[in-house]
């Protein structure tokens, strides 16, 4: 009887839902130039009835920095894990992680994975200029070129808060280009801003060089 009771208790614990709801555990910056910064924000919500404490953060690459405004997430509250990434000087496929240790009984450790393809634009798509300069932030444009023989669909995936972007169309014919206009609400950012686009299934990050 004792062994049966323990078995049932084990099944009950396994079935307990986590108190933490995370926007995503992975983020892909796609193709990004060398010596460039990019930014992404993960959101973490406490869906339980008790506060969850963040006990420790770990990273294993100096290319990642992060800020976390809260170390206690109260019930129904949401916090942000702001991640900055620096691509470095080598052409390579990057995969790096940030680990978050909490006192949540189910999700004790959260693992966030960041991937990027540094210095590699070999898909048949290109962007000119490849990065946005700080002097251009008041307003400007760039062009996305489809050098392939097939139609491509453009999706504006993400832009750092304060950056407004607009594409003249979401379809790029073969051997054609599309203009993307951008402007900024701010001159100073808390993080290194960036813009992320998808071309079919191929992702590209456009860094914004600010001081």
WORA-V440861 format. One record per backbone hydrogen bond with DSSP energy under -0.5 kcal/mol. NH is the residue of the N-H (numbers start at 0). CO is the residue of the C=O. Records with the same first field share a line. If there is no record, write none. Layout:
BEGIN
NH->CO ; CO
END
This chain:
BEGIN
4->0
5->1
6->2
7->3
8->4
9->5
10->6
11->7
12->8
13->9
14->10
15->12
20->44
21->19
22->42
26->112
28->26 ; 114
30->202
31->116
34->87
37->84
39->82
41->80
43->78
44->20
45->76
46->18 ; 44
47->18
51->72
53->70
54->52 ; 100
55->100
57->98
59->96
63->60
64->83
66->81
68->79
72->51
73->71
75->45
76->73
78->43
80->41
81->66 ; 79
82->39 ; 80
83->64
84->37
85->62
86->35
91->89 ; 117
93->91 ; 115
95->113
97->111
98->57
99->109
100->55
101->107
102->52
107->105
109->99
111->97 ; 109
112->24 ; 110
113->95
114->26
115->93
116->29
117->91 ; 115
118->31
119->116
120->118
125->144
127->142
131->206
133->208
135->132
136->133
138->135
139->181
141->179
142->127
143->177
144->125 ; 142
145->175
146->123 ; 144
151->171
153->169
154->197
156->154 ; 195
157->195
159->193
162->159
163->161 ; 182
165->180
167->178
171->151
172->170
174->145 ; 147
175->145 ; 172
177->143
179->141
180->165
181->139
182->163
183->136
184->161
192->190
194->205
195->157
196->203
197->154
198->201
199->152 ; 197
201->198
202->200
203->196
204->30
205->194
206->204
207->192
208->131 ; 206
209->207
END
